[in-house]
Amino acid sequence: MNTHTLVEHRDIQDWVTARNGRPALRRVPDPTGSMRSRLELNFSRRMSPTETPSQDDGMSPCSWTAWLAELDRQQLALRVGDQTAFEFIERRELN
């Protein structure tokens, strides 16, 4: 798989929206029991007219502004593949 890393907000947003993705956040407990935000991307496929929506597994849709602010706060970048494959990496790994 051919991968590259995205750091710029516009590049990330363009890559996700080109693949029908949307930003989302999930609240998860950290090791101390406090809740923290985990970044998610939701790539939904088109549903047939007879399908009903399923639960979103605890993901909450959010604005690009909130999602990108959390990405910056956590100092993360997005390593992406050709389709919808991605992973979050720490920006310090880029240096």
PDB file of N, CA, C and O in Angstrom:
ATOM      1  N   MET A   1       0.846  -1.184   0.000  1.00  0.00           N
ATOM      2  CA  MET A   1       0.000   0.000   0.000  1.00  0.00           C
ATOM      3  C   MET A   1       0.887   1.241   0.000  1.00  0.00           C
ATOM      4  O   MET A   1       1.843   1.331   0.771  1.00  0.00           O
ATOM      5  N   ASN A   2       0.573   2.170  -0.846  1.00  0.00           N
ATOM      6  CA  ASN A   2       1.281   3.439  -0.936  1.00  0.00           C
ATOM      7  C   ASN A   2       0.686   4.400   0.100  1.00  0.00           C
ATOM      8  O   ASN A   2      -0.519   4.651   0.087  1.00  0.00           O
ATOM      9  N   THR A   3       1.522   4.940   0.997  1.00  0.00           N
ATOM     10  CA  THR A   3       1.020   5.847   2.027  1.00  0.00           C
ATOM     11  C   THR A   3       1.749   7.178   1.974  1.00  0.00           C
ATOM     12  O   THR A   3       2.870   7.274   1.473  1.00  0.00           O
ATOM     13  N   HIS A   4       1.097   8.193   2.496  1.00  0.00           N
ATOM     14  CA  HIS A   4       1.734   9.484   2.727  1.00  0.00           C
ATOM     15  C   HIS A   4       1.084  10.115   3.956  1.00  0.00           C
ATOM     16  O   HIS A   4       0.013   9.696   4.395  1.00  0.00           O
ATOM     17  N   THR A   5       1.750  11.125   4.499  1.00  0.00           N
ATOM     18  CA  THR A   5       1.314  11.727   5.751  1.00  0.00           C
ATOM     19  C   THR A   5       0.783  13.130   5.512  1.00  0.00           C
ATOM     20  O   THR A   5       1.397  13.935   4.812  1.00  0.00           O
ATOM     21  N   LEU A   6      -0.372  13.406   6.107  1.00  0.00           N
ATOM     22  CA  LEU A   6      -1.015  14.711   5.993  1.00  0.00           C
ATOM     23  C   LEU A   6      -0.959  15.422   7.336  1.00  0.00           C
ATOM     24  O   LEU A   6      -1.268  14.838   8.375  1.00  0.00           O
ATOM     25  N   VAL A   7      -0.558  16.694   7.303  1.00  0.00           N
ATOM     26  CA  VAL A   7      -0.510  17.521   8.508  1.00  0.00           C
ATOM     27  C   VAL A   7      -1.380  18.763   8.330  1.00  0.00           C
ATOM     28  O   VAL A   7      -2.038  19.201   9.273  1.00  0.00           O
ATOM     29  N   GLU A   8      -1.383  19.323   7.142  1.00  0.00           N
ATOM     30  CA  GLU A   8      -2.136  20.553   6.871  1.00  0.00           C
ATOM     31  C   GLU A   8      -3.641  20.285   6.936  1.00  0.00           C
ATOM     32  O   GLU A   8      -4.132  19.302   6.382  1.00  0.00           O
ATOM     33  N   HIS A   9      -4.351  21.163   7.611  1.00  0.00           N
ATOM     34  CA  HIS A   9      -5.790  20.993   7.801  1.00  0.00           C
ATOM     35  C   HIS A   9      -6.532  20.826   6.483  1.00  0.00           C
ATOM     36  O   HIS A   9      -7.356  19.921   6.351  1.00  0.00           O
ATOM     37  N   ARG A  10      -6.257  21.672   5.517  1.00  0.00           N
ATOM     38  CA  ARG A  10      -6.970  21.616   4.234  1.00  0.00           C
ATOM     39  C   ARG A  10      -6.716  20.277   3.538  1.00  0.00           C
ATOM     40  O   ARG A  10      -7.638  19.697   2.964  1.00  0.00           O
ATOM     41  N   ASP A  11      -5.484  19.784   3.581  1.00  0.00           N
ATOM     42  CA  ASP A  11      -5.161  18.499   2.949  1.00  0.00           C
ATOM     43  C   ASP A  11      -5.925  17.351   3.612  1.00  0.00           C
ATOM     44  O   ASP A  11      -6.434  16.463   2.928  1.00  0.00           O
ATOM     45  N   ILE A  12      -6.001  17.374   4.937  1.00  0.00           N
ATOM     46  CA  ILE A  12      -6.723  16.330   5.673  1.00  0.00           C
ATOM     47  C   ILE A  12      -8.204  16.373   5.329  1.00  0.00           C
ATOM     48  O   ILE A  12      -8.807  15.345   5.018  1.00  0.00           O
ATOM     49  N   GLN A  13      -8.784  17.557   5.387  1.00  0.00           N
ATOM     50  CA  GLN A  13     -10.209  17.698   5.107  1.00  0.00           C
ATOM     51  C   GLN A  13     -10.524  17.285   3.671  1.00  0.00           C
ATOM     52  O   GLN A  13     -11.523  16.607   3.431  1.00  0.00           O
ATOM     53  N   ASP A  14      -9.692  17.682   2.723  1.00  0.00           N
ATOM     54  CA  ASP A  14      -9.913  17.306   1.325  1.00  0.00           C
ATOM     55  C   ASP A  14      -9.846  15.794   1.136  1.00  0.00           C
ATOM     56  O   ASP A  14     -10.672  15.221   0.426  1.00  0.00           O
ATOM     57  N   TRP A  15      -8.860  15.137   1.772  1.00  0.00           N
ATOM     58  CA  TRP A  15      -8.702  13.691   1.630  1.00  0.00           C
ATOM     59  C   TRP A  15      -9.927  12.963   2.189  1.00  0.00           C
ATOM     60  O   TRP A  15     -10.444  12.040   1.560  1.00  0.00           O
ATOM     61  N   VAL A  16     -10.387  13.378   3.367  1.00  0.00           N
ATOM     62  CA  VAL A  16     -11.521  12.712   4.016  1.00  0.00           C
ATOM     63  C   VAL A  16     -12.806  12.930   3.224  1.00  0.00           C
ATOM     64  O   VAL A  16     -13.534  11.974   2.957  1.00  0.00           O
ATOM     65  N   THR A  17     -13.092  14.165   2.847  1.00  0.00           N
ATOM     66  CA  THR A  17     -14.352  14.441   2.152  1.00  0.00           C
ATOM     67  C   THR A  17     -14.373  13.819   0.757  1.00  0.00           C
ATOM     68  O   THR A  17     -15.444  13.466   0.263  1.00  0.00           O
ATOM     69  N   ALA A  18     -13.220  13.678   0.116  1.00  0.00           N
ATOM     70  CA  ALA A  18     -13.161  13.026  -1.197  1.00  0.00           C
ATOM     71  C   ALA A  18     -13.562  11.554  -1.104  1.00  0.00           C
ATOM     72  O   ALA A  18     -13.914  10.939  -2.111  1.00  0.00           O
ATOM     73  N   ARG A  19     -13.511  10.996   0.090  1.00  0.00           N
ATOM     74  CA  ARG A  19     -13.860   9.588   0.315  1.00  0.00           C
ATOM     75  C   ARG A  19     -15.169   9.453   1.102  1.00  0.00           C
ATOM     76  O   ARG A  19     -15.422   8.427   1.734  1.00  0.00           O
ATOM     77  N   ASN A  20     -15.984  10.489   1.052  1.00  0.00           N
ATOM     78  CA  ASN A  20     -17.282  10.517   1.746  1.00  0.00           C
ATOM     79  C   ASN A  20     -17.145  10.300   3.246  1.00  0.00           C
ATOM     80  O   ASN A  20     -17.998   9.665   3.865  1.00  0.00           O
ATOM     81  N   GLY A  21     -16.081  10.823   3.828  1.00  0.00           N
ATOM     82  CA  GLY A  21     -15.857  10.696   5.258  1.00  0.00           C
ATOM     83  C   GLY A  21     -16.314  11.932   6.013  1.00  0.00           C
ATOM     84  O   GLY A  21     -16.477  13.013   5.448  1.00  0.00           O
ATOM     85  N   ARG A  22     -16.514  11.735   7.310  1.00  0.00           N
ATOM     86  CA  ARG A  22     -16.923  12.826   8.194  1.00  0.00           C
ATOM     87  C   ARG A  22     -16.144  12.721   9.492  1.00  0.00           C
ATOM     88  O   ARG A  22     -15.812  11.619   9.929  1.00  0.00           O
ATOM     89  N   PRO A  23     -15.848  13.861  10.117  1.00  0.00           N
ATOM     90  CA  PRO A  23     -15.145  13.832  11.400  1.00  0.00           C
ATOM     91  C   PRO A  23     -16.091  13.441  12.531  1.00  0.00           C
ATOM     92  O   PRO A  23     -17.286  13.734  12.498  1.00  0.00           O
ATOM     93  N   ALA A  24     -15.527  12.777  13.521  1.00  0.00           N
ATOM     94  CA  ALA A  24     -16.302  12.382  14.698  1.00  0.00           C
ATOM     95  C   ALA A  24     -15.356  12.286  15.888  1.00  0.00           C
ATOM     96  O   ALA A  24     -14.143  12.149  15.729  1.00  0.00           O
ATOM     97  N   LEU A  25     -15.930  12.358  17.070  1.00  0.00           N
ATOM     98  CA  LEU A  25     -15.182  12.182  18.318  1.00  0.00           C
ATOM     99  C   LEU A  25     -15.852  11.087  19.130  1.00  0.00           C
ATOM    100  O   LEU A  25     -17.067  10.899  19.062  1.00  0.00           O
ATOM    101  N   ARG A  26     -15.057  10.379  19.888  1.00  0.00           N
ATOM    102  CA  ARG A  26     -15.563   9.356  20.800  1.00  0.00           C
ATOM    103  C   ARG A  26     -14.971   9.641  22.170  1.00  0.00           C
ATOM    104  O   ARG A  26     -13.766   9.860  22.289  1.00  0.00           O
ATOM    105  N   ARG A  27     -15.793   9.642  23.196  1.00  0.00           N
ATOM    106  CA  ARG A  27     -15.320   9.841  24.569  1.00  0.00           C
ATOM    107  C   ARG A  27     -14.926   8.476  25.124  1.00  0.00           C
ATOM    108  O   ARG A  27     -15.734   7.548  25.156  1.00  0.00           O
ATOM    109  N   VAL A  28     -13.670   8.368  25.562  1.00  0.00           N
ATOM    110  CA  VAL A  28     -13.153   7.104  26.097  1.00  0.00           C
ATOM    111  C   VAL A  28     -12.422   7.383  27.403  1.00  0.00           C
ATOM    112  O   VAL A  28     -11.853   8.461  27.576  1.00  0.00           O
ATOM    113  N   PRO A  29     -12.431   6.420  28.324  1.00  0.00           N
ATOM    114  CA  PRO A  29     -11.693   6.626  29.575  1.00  0.00           C
ATOM    115  C   PRO A  29     -10.193   6.456  29.358  1.00  0.00           C
ATOM    116  O   PRO A  29      -9.756   5.588  28.603  1.00  0.00           O
ATOM    117  N   ASP A  30      -9.412   7.301  30.032  1.00  0.00           N
ATOM    118  CA  ASP A  30      -7.957   7.123  30.004  1.00  0.00           C
ATOM    119  C   ASP A  30      -7.574   6.216  31.180  1.00  0.00           C
ATOM    120  O   ASP A  30      -8.451   5.811  31.943  1.00  0.00           O
ATOM    121  N   PRO A  31      -6.296   5.891  31.343  1.00  0.00           N
ATOM    122  CA  PRO A  31      -5.894   4.976  32.427  1.00  0.00           C
ATOM    123  C   PRO A  31      -6.275   5.442  33.834  1.00  0.00           C
ATOM    124  O   PRO A  31      -6.403   4.621  34.743  1.00  0.00           O
ATOM    125  N   THR A  32      -6.456   6.754  34.021  1.00  0.00           N
ATOM    126  CA  THR A  32      -6.823   7.262  35.347  1.00  0.00           C
ATOM    127  C   THR A  32      -8.332   7.272  35.570  1.00  0.00           C
ATOM    128  O   THR A  32      -8.793   7.595  36.665  1.00  0.00           O
ATOM    129  N   GLY A  33      -9.106   6.922  34.542  1.00  0.00           N
ATOM    130  CA  GLY A  33     -10.555   6.921  34.656  1.00  0.00           C
ATOM    131  C   GLY A  33     -11.205   8.192  34.154  1.00  0.00           C
ATOM    132  O   GLY A  33     -12.430   8.249  34.041  1.00  0.00           O
ATOM    133  N   SER A  34     -10.417   9.219  33.850  1.00  0.00           N
ATOM    134  CA  SER A  34     -10.962  10.449  33.283  1.00  0.00           C
ATOM    135  C   SER A  34     -11.339  10.204  31.824  1.00  0.00           C
ATOM    136  O   SER A  34     -10.764   9.346  31.154  1.00  0.00           O
ATOM    137  N   MET A  35     -12.292  10.956  31.361  1.00  0.00           N
ATOM    138  CA  MET A  35     -12.710  10.820  29.969  1.00  0.00           C
ATOM    139  C   MET A  35     -11.860  11.726  29.084  1.00  0.00           C
ATOM    140  O   MET A  35     -11.515  12.844  29.466  1.00  0.00           O
ATOM    141  N   ARG A  36     -11.527  11.222  27.893  1.00  0.00           N
ATOM    142  CA  ARG A  36     -10.791  12.019  26.922  1.00  0.00           C
ATOM    143  C   ARG A  36     -11.423  11.812  25.555  1.00  0.00           C
ATOM    144  O   ARG A  36     -12.190  10.870  25.350  1.00  0.00           O
ATOM    145  N   SER A  37     -11.098  12.693  24.626  1.00  0.00           N
ATOM    146  CA  SER A  37     -11.628  12.590  23.269  1.00  0.00           C
ATOM    147  C   SER A  37     -10.691  11.771  22.401  1.00  0.00           C
ATOM    148  O   SER A  37      -9.479  11.985  22.397  1.00  0.00           O
ATOM    149  N   ARG A  38     -11.268  10.829  21.665  1.00  0.00           N
ATOM    150  CA  ARG A  38     -10.499  10.078  20.685  1.00  0.00           C
ATOM    151  C   ARG A  38     -11.021  10.460  19.307  1.00  0.00           C
ATOM    152  O   ARG A  38     -12.221  10.402  19.042  1.00  0.00           O
ATOM    153  N   LEU A  39     -10.103  10.850  18.443  1.00  0.00           N
ATOM    154  CA  LEU A  39     -10.466  11.242  17.091  1.00  0.00           C
ATOM    155  C   LEU A  39     -10.905  10.027  16.288  1.00  0.00           C
ATOM    156  O   LEU A  39     -10.321   8.949  16.403  1.00  0.00           O
ATOM    157  N   GLU A  40     -11.931  10.209  15.482  1.00  0.00           N
ATOM    158  CA  GLU A  40     -12.436   9.156  14.607  1.00  0.00           C
ATOM    159  C   GLU A  40     -12.748   9.765  13.253  1.00  0.00           C
ATOM    160  O   GLU A  40     -12.973  10.970  13.142  1.00  0.00           O
ATOM    161  N   LEU A  41     -12.760   8.947  12.247  1.00  0.00           N
ATOM    162  CA  LEU A  41     -13.260   9.329  10.933  1.00  0.00           C
ATOM    163  C   LEU A  41     -14.298   8.293  10.542  1.00  0.00           C
ATOM    164  O   LEU A  41     -14.053   7.091  10.648  1.00  0.00           O
ATOM    165  N   ASN A  42     -15.440   8.750  10.095  1.00  0.00           N
ATOM    166  CA  ASN A  42     -16.532   7.859   9.735  1.00  0.00           C
ATOM    167  C   ASN A  42     -16.684   7.865   8.220  1.00  0.00           C
ATOM    168  O   ASN A  42     -17.098   8.863   7.630  1.00  0.00           O
ATOM    169  N   PHE A  43     -16.345   6.745   7.601  1.00  0.00           N
ATOM    170  CA  PHE A  43     -16.517   6.588   6.160  1.00  0.00           C
ATOM    171  C   PHE A  43     -17.731   5.707   5.939  1.00  0.00           C
ATOM    172  O   PHE A  43     -17.652   4.483   6.042  1.00  0.00           O
ATOM    173  N   SER A  44     -18.847   6.337   5.637  1.00  0.00           N
ATOM    174  CA  SER A  44     -20.078   5.563   5.481  1.00  0.00           C
ATOM    175  C   SER A  44     -20.293   5.235   4.016  1.00  0.00           C
ATOM    176  O   SER A  44     -20.063   6.050   3.123  1.00  0.00           O
ATOM    177  N   ARG A  45     -20.736   4.028   3.810  1.00  0.00           N
ATOM    178  CA  ARG A  45     -21.086   3.635   2.451  1.00  0.00           C
ATOM    179  C   ARG A  45     -22.527   4.053   2.205  1.00  0.00           C
ATOM    180  O   ARG A  45     -23.286   4.289   3.145  1.00  0.00           O
ATOM    181  N   ARG A  46     -22.885   4.139   0.966  1.00  0.00           N
ATOM    182  CA  ARG A  46     -24.270   4.477   0.646  1.00  0.00           C
ATOM    183  C   ARG A  46     -25.164   3.299   1.007  1.00  0.00           C
ATOM    184  O   ARG A  46     -24.838   2.144   0.731  1.00  0.00           O
ATOM    185  N   MET A  47     -26.292   3.609   1.626  1.00  0.00           N
ATOM    186  CA  MET A  47     -27.220   2.551   2.013  1.00  0.00           C
ATOM    187  C   MET A  47     -28.234   2.343   0.899  1.00  0.00           C
ATOM    188  O   MET A  47     -28.588   3.274   0.176  1.00  0.00           O
ATOM    189  N   SER A  48     -28.692   1.111   0.775  1.00  0.00           N
ATOM    190  CA  SER A  48     -29.758   0.838  -0.181  1.00  0.00           C
ATOM    191  C   SER A  48     -31.064   1.368   0.409  1.00  0.00           C
ATOM    192  O   SER A  48     -31.156   1.573   1.619  1.00  0.00           O
ATOM    193  N   PRO A  49     -32.068   1.592  -0.430  1.00  0.00           N
ATOM    194  CA  PRO A  49     -33.339   2.138   0.083  1.00  0.00           C
ATOM    195  C   PRO A  49     -34.009   1.257   1.131  1.00  0.00           C
ATOM    196  O   PRO A  49     -34.817   1.756   1.914  1.00  0.00           O
ATOM    197  N   THR A  50     -33.696  -0.042   1.171  1.00  0.00           N
ATOM    198  CA  THR A  50     -34.347  -0.936   2.133  1.00  0.00           C
ATOM    199  C   THR A  50     -33.579  -1.070   3.438  1.00  0.00           C
ATOM    200  O   THR A  50     -34.086  -1.676   4.383  1.00  0.00           O
ATOM    201  N   GLU A  51     -32.357  -0.516   3.519  1.00  0.00           N
ATOM    202  CA  GLU A  51     -31.560  -0.607   4.743  1.00  0.00           C
ATOM    203  C   GLU A  51     -31.978   0.466   5.740  1.00  0.00           C
ATOM    204  O   GLU A  51     -32.403   1.557   5.360  1.00  0.00           O
ATOM    205  N   THR A  52     -31.850   0.140   7.015  1.00  0.00           N
ATOM    206  CA  THR A  52     -32.082   1.134   8.059  1.00  0.00           C
ATOM    207  C   THR A  52     -30.749   1.479   8.703  1.00  0.00           C
ATOM    208  O   THR A  52     -29.876   0.618   8.808  1.00  0.00           O
ATOM    209  N   PRO A  53     -30.576   2.716   9.134  1.00  0.00           N
ATOM    210  CA  PRO A  53     -29.309   3.094   9.761  1.00  0.00           C
ATOM    211  C   PRO A  53     -29.067   2.290  11.033  1.00  0.00           C
ATOM    212  O   PRO A  53     -30.008   1.983  11.765  1.00  0.00           O
ATOM    213  N   SER A  54     -27.819   1.954  11.294  1.00  0.00           N
ATOM    214  CA  SER A  54     -27.464   1.253  12.526  1.00  0.00           C
ATOM    215  C   SER A  54     -26.869   2.254  13.505  1.00  0.00           C
ATOM    216  O   SER A  54     -26.625   3.408  13.154  1.00  0.00           O
ATOM    217  N   GLN A  55     -26.638   1.809  14.729  1.00  0.00           N
ATOM    218  CA  GLN A  55     -26.020   2.692  15.712  1.00  0.00           C
ATOM    219  C   GLN A  55     -24.604   3.021  15.284  1.00  0.00           C
ATOM    220  O   GLN A  55     -23.971   2.259  14.553  1.00  0.00           O
ATOM    221  N   ASP A  56     -24.112   4.157  15.744  1.00  0.00           N
ATOM    222  CA  ASP A  56     -22.805   4.645  15.312  1.00  0.00           C
ATOM    223  C   ASP A  56     -21.676   4.232  16.249  1.00  0.00           C
ATOM    224  O   ASP A  56     -20.609   4.845  16.210  1.00  0.00           O
ATOM    225  N   ASP A  57     -21.868   3.230  17.077  1.00  0.00           N
ATOM    226  CA  ASP A  57     -20.829   2.712  17.971  1.00  0.00           C
ATOM    227  C   ASP A  57     -20.251   3.769  18.904  1.00  0.00           C
ATOM    228  O   ASP A  57     -19.071   3.713  19.249  1.00  0.00           O
ATOM    229  N   GLY A  58     -21.065   4.720  19.311  1.00  0.00           N
ATOM    230  CA  GLY A  58     -20.617   5.716  20.273  1.00  0.00           C
ATOM    231  C   GLY A  58     -19.900   6.911  19.684  1.00  0.00           C
ATOM    232  O   GLY A  58     -19.480   7.806  20.417  1.00  0.00           O
ATOM    233  N   MET A  59     -19.755   6.939  18.386  1.00  0.00           N
ATOM    234  CA  MET A  59     -19.113   8.096  17.761  1.00  0.00           C
ATOM    235  C   MET A  59     -20.111   9.239  17.692  1.00  0.00           C
ATOM    236  O   MET A  59     -21.289   9.040  17.397  1.00  0.00           O
ATOM    237  N   SER A  60     -19.618  10.439  17.969  1.00  0.00           N
ATOM    238  CA  SER A  60     -20.446  11.631  17.856  1.00  0.00           C
ATOM    239  C   SER A  60     -19.923  12.479  16.714  1.00  0.00           C
ATOM    240  O   SER A  60     -18.756  12.872  16.727  1.00  0.00           O
ATOM    241  N   PRO A  61     -20.756  12.768  15.730  1.00  0.00           N
ATOM    242  CA  PRO A  61     -20.302  13.659  14.662  1.00  0.00           C
ATOM    243  C   PRO A  61     -19.908  15.003  15.256  1.00  0.00           C
ATOM    244  O   PRO A  61     -20.474  15.432  16.261  1.00  0.00           O
ATOM    245  N   CYS A  62     -18.950  15.662  14.644  1.00  0.00           N
ATOM    246  CA  CYS A  62     -18.536  16.981  15.116  1.00  0.00           C
ATOM    247  C   CYS A  62     -18.128  17.827  13.918  1.00  0.00           C
ATOM    248  O   CYS A  62     -18.011  17.329  12.799  1.00  0.00           O
ATOM    249  N   SER A  63     -17.919  19.096  14.168  1.00  0.00           N
ATOM    250  CA  SER A  63     -17.505  20.010  13.102  1.00  0.00           C
ATOM    251  C   SER A  63     -16.037  19.780  12.762  1.00  0.00           C
ATOM    252  O   SER A  63     -15.272  19.241  13.562  1.00  0.00           O
ATOM    253  N   TRP A  64     -15.666  20.199  11.567  1.00  0.00           N
ATOM    254  CA  TRP A  64     -14.247  20.137  11.198  1.00  0.00           C
ATOM    255  C   TRP A  64     -13.422  21.022  12.115  1.00  0.00           C
ATOM    256  O   TRP A  64     -12.292  20.669  12.451  1.00  0.00           O
ATOM    257  N   THR A  65     -13.953  22.152  12.526  1.00  0.00           N
ATOM    258  CA  THR A  65     -13.213  23.056  13.409  1.00  0.00           C
ATOM    259  C   THR A  65     -12.855  22.362  14.719  1.00  0.00           C
ATOM    260  O   THR A  65     -11.706  22.421  15.158  1.00  0.00           O
ATOM    261  N   ALA A  66     -13.838  21.700  15.348  1.00  0.00           N
ATOM    262  CA  ALA A  66     -13.587  21.001  16.614  1.00  0.00           C
ATOM    263  C   ALA A  66     -12.638  19.826  16.411  1.00  0.00           C
ATOM    264  O   ALA A  66     -11.748  19.602  17.233  1.00  0.00           O
ATOM    265  N   TRP A  67     -12.815  19.079  15.335  1.00  0.00           N
ATOM    266  CA  TRP A  67     -11.986  17.896  15.080  1.00  0.00           C
ATOM    267  C   TRP A  67     -10.534  18.291  14.830  1.00  0.00           C
ATOM    268  O   TRP A  67      -9.617  17.680  15.379  1.00  0.00           O
ATOM    269  N   LEU A  68     -10.330  19.306  14.008  1.00  0.00           N
ATOM    270  CA  LEU A  68      -8.966  19.748  13.699  1.00  0.00           C
ATOM    271  C   LEU A  68      -8.293  20.379  14.919  1.00  0.00           C
ATOM    272  O   LEU A  68      -7.082  20.243  15.095  1.00  0.00           O
ATOM    273  N   ALA A  69      -9.065  21.067  15.761  1.00  0.00           N
ATOM    274  CA  ALA A  69      -8.502  21.624  16.996  1.00  0.00           C
ATOM    275  C   ALA A  69      -8.022  20.500  17.912  1.00  0.00           C
ATOM    276  O   ALA A  69      -6.966  20.616  18.535  1.00  0.00           O
ATOM    277  N   GLU A  70      -8.791  19.413  17.997  1.00  0.00           N
ATOM    278  CA  GLU A  70      -8.381  18.264  18.819  1.00  0.00           C
ATOM    279  C   GLU A  70      -7.163  17.571  18.206  1.00  0.00           C
ATOM    280  O   GLU A  70      -6.283  17.121  18.941  1.00  0.00           O
ATOM    281  N   LEU A  71      -7.096  17.478  16.901  1.00  0.00           N
ATOM    282  CA  LEU A  71      -5.924  16.910  16.221  1.00  0.00           C
ATOM    283  C   LEU A  71      -4.674  17.706  16.582  1.00  0.00           C
ATOM    284  O   LEU A  71      -3.630  17.129  16.884  1.00  0.00           O
ATOM    285  N   ASP A  72      -4.783  19.031  16.549  1.00  0.00           N
ATOM    286  CA  ASP A  72      -3.651  19.891  16.913  1.00  0.00           C
ATOM    287  C   ASP A  72      -3.307  19.762  18.394  1.00  0.00           C
ATOM    288  O   ASP A  72      -2.132  19.705  18.756  1.00  0.00           O
ATOM    289  N   ARG A  73      -4.327  19.716  19.251  1.00  0.00           N
ATOM    290  CA  ARG A  73      -4.084  19.607  20.686  1.00  0.00           C
ATOM    291  C   ARG A  73      -3.317  18.328  21.013  1.00  0.00           C
ATOM    292  O   ARG A  73      -2.442  18.328  21.879  1.00  0.00           O
ATOM    293  N   GLN A  74      -3.646  17.247  20.325  1.00  0.00           N
ATOM    294  CA  GLN A  74      -2.977  15.971  20.561  1.00  0.00           C
ATOM    295  C   GLN A  74      -1.685  15.823  19.742  1.00  0.00           C
ATOM    296  O   GLN A  74      -1.004  14.802  19.828  1.00  0.00           O
ATOM    297  N   GLN A  75      -1.360  16.841  18.957  1.00  0.00           N
ATOM    298  CA  GLN A  75      -0.141  16.831  18.131  1.00  0.00           C
ATOM    299  C   GLN A  75      -0.073  15.595  17.235  1.00  0.00           C
ATOM    300  O   GLN A  75       0.932  14.884  17.208  1.00  0.00           O
ATOM    301  N   LEU A  76      -1.169  15.352  16.498  1.00  0.00           N
ATOM    302  CA  LEU A  76      -1.247  14.193  15.620  1.00  0.00           C
ATOM    303  C   LEU A  76      -1.248  14.600  14.155  1.00  0.00           C
ATOM    304  O   LEU A  76      -1.603  15.726  13.806  1.00  0.00           O
ATOM    305  N   ALA A  77      -0.848  13.673  13.314  1.00  0.00           N
ATOM    306  CA  ALA A  77      -0.933  13.794  11.862  1.00  0.00           C
ATOM    307  C   ALA A  77      -1.693  12.568  11.369  1.00  0.00           C
ATOM    308  O   ALA A  77      -1.953  11.638  12.133  1.00  0.00           O
ATOM    309  N   LEU A  78      -2.043  12.574  10.096  1.00  0.00           N
ATOM    310  CA  LEU A  78      -2.817  11.486   9.520  1.00  0.00           C
ATOM    311  C   LEU A  78      -2.002  10.810   8.425  1.00  0.00           C
ATOM    312  O   LEU A  78      -1.665  11.433   7.419  1.00  0.00           O
ATOM    313  N   ARG A  79      -1.685   9.531   8.625  1.00  0.00           N
ATOM    314  CA  ARG A  79      -1.016   8.745   7.579  1.00  0.00           C
ATOM    315  C   ARG A  79      -2.119   8.037   6.806  1.00  0.00           C
ATOM    316  O   ARG A  79      -2.928   7.312   7.385  1.00  0.00           O
ATOM    317  N   VAL A  80      -2.145   8.253   5.497  1.00  0.00           N
ATOM    318  CA  VAL A  80      -3.252   7.756   4.682  1.00  0.00           C
ATOM    319  C   VAL A  80      -2.754   6.856   3.565  1.00  0.00           C
ATOM    320  O   VAL A  80      -1.606   6.937   3.128  1.00  0.00           O
ATOM    321  N   GLY A  81      -3.665   5.990   3.117  1.00  0.00           N
ATOM    322  CA  GLY A  81      -3.418   5.120   1.984  1.00  0.00           C
ATOM    323  C   GLY A  81      -4.244   5.574   0.793  1.00  0.00           C
ATOM    324  O   GLY A  81      -4.756   6.693   0.765  1.00  0.00           O
ATOM    325  N   ASP A  82      -4.365   4.698  -0.180  1.00  0.00           N
ATOM    326  CA  ASP A  82      -5.054   5.044  -1.417  1.00  0.00           C
ATOM    327  C   ASP A  82      -6.569   5.146  -1.259  1.00  0.00           C
ATOM    328  O   ASP A  82      -7.196   5.992  -1.897  1.00  0.00           O
ATOM    329  N   GLN A  83      -7.158   4.313  -0.435  1.00  0.00           N
ATOM    330  CA  GLN A  83      -8.602   4.329  -0.273  1.00  0.00           C
ATOM    331  C   GLN A  83      -8.963   5.014   1.043  1.00  0.00           C
ATOM    332  O   GLN A  83      -8.687   6.201   1.217  1.00  0.00           O
ATOM    333  N   THR A  84      -9.573   4.282   1.966  1.00  0.00           N
ATOM    334  CA  THR A  84      -9.951   4.885   3.249  1.00  0.00           C
ATOM    335  C   THR A  84      -9.058   4.423   4.392  1.00  0.00           C
ATOM    336  O   THR A  84      -9.359   4.695   5.553  1.00  0.00           O
ATOM    337  N   ALA A  85      -7.970   3.731   4.088  1.00  0.00           N
ATOM    338  CA  ALA A  85      -7.050   3.289   5.142  1.00  0.00           C
ATOM    339  C   ALA A  85      -6.316   4.503   5.713  1.00  0.00           C
ATOM    340  O   ALA A  85      -5.805   5.342   4.970  1.00  0.00           O
ATOM    341  N   PHE A  86      -6.272   4.579   7.046  1.00  0.00           N
ATOM    342  CA  PHE A  86      -5.569   5.692   7.687  1.00  0.00           C
ATOM    343  C   PHE A  86      -5.148   5.277   9.081  1.00  0.00           C
ATOM    344  O   PHE A  86      -5.660   4.305   9.637  1.00  0.00           O
ATOM    345  N   GLU A  87      -4.215   6.018   9.637  1.00  0.00           N
ATOM    346  CA  GLU A  87      -3.847   5.879  11.040  1.00  0.00           C
ATOM    347  C   GLU A  87      -3.363   7.225  11.536  1.00  0.00           C
ATOM    348  O   GLU A  87      -2.820   8.028  10.776  1.00  0.00           O
ATOM    349  N   PHE A  88      -3.568   7.460  12.828  1.00  0.00           N
ATOM    350  CA  PHE A  88      -3.055   8.669  13.450  1.00  0.00           C
ATOM    351  C   PHE A  88      -1.638   8.393  13.914  1.00  0.00           C
ATOM    352  O   PHE A  88      -1.357   7.343  14.493  1.00  0.00           O
ATOM    353  N   ILE A  89      -0.748   9.336  13.657  1.00  0.00           N
ATOM    354  CA  ILE A  89       0.629   9.219  14.136  1.00  0.00           C
ATOM    355  C   ILE A  89       1.000  10.511  14.839  1.00  0.00           C
ATOM    356  O   ILE A  89       0.437  11.569  14.557  1.00  0.00           O
ATOM    357  N   GLU A  90       1.942  10.417  15.748  1.00  0.00           N
ATOM    358  CA  GLU A  90       2.404  11.612  16.446  1.00  0.00           C
ATOM    359  C   GLU A  90       3.257  12.439  15.498  1.00  0.00           C
ATOM    360  O   GLU A  90       4.075  11.906  14.748  1.00  0.00           O
ATOM    361  N   ARG A  91       3.055  13.744  15.544  1.00  0.00           N
ATOM    362  CA  ARG A  91       3.813  14.625  14.651  1.00  0.00           C
ATOM    363  C   ARG A  91       5.307  14.561  14.908  1.00  0.00           C
ATOM    364  O   ARG A  91       6.105  14.768  13.995  1.00  0.00           O
ATOM    365  N   ARG A  92       5.689  14.277  16.142  1.00  0.00           N
ATOM    366  CA  ARG A  92       7.123  14.227  16.427  1.00  0.00           C
ATOM    367  C   ARG A  92       7.799  13.082  15.682  1.00  0.00           C
ATOM    368  O   ARG A  92       9.016  13.111  15.498  1.00  0.00           O
ATOM    369  N   GLU A  93       7.038  12.068  15.247  1.00  0.00           N
ATOM    370  CA  GLU A  93       7.595  10.984  14.441  1.00  0.00           C
ATOM    371  C   GLU A  93       8.033  11.474  13.065  1.00  0.00           C
ATOM    372  O   GLU A  93       8.801  10.800  12.379  1.00  0.00           O
ATOM    373  N   LEU A  94       7.549  12.638  12.666  1.00  0.00           N
ATOM    374  CA  LEU A  94       7.858  13.172  11.341  1.00  0.00           C
ATOM    375  C   LEU A  94       9.216  13.840  11.297  1.00  0.00           C
ATOM    376  O   LEU A  94       9.761  14.050  10.213  1.00  0.00           O
ATOM    377  N   ASN A  95       9.775  14.179  12.443  1.00  0.00           N
ATOM    378  CA  ASN A  95      11.063  14.884  12.485  1.00  0.00           C
ATOM    379  C   ASN A  95      12.219  13.927  12.510  1.00  0.00           C
ATOM    380  O   ASN A  95      13.373  14.353  12.547  1.00  0.00           O
TER     381      ASN A  95
END
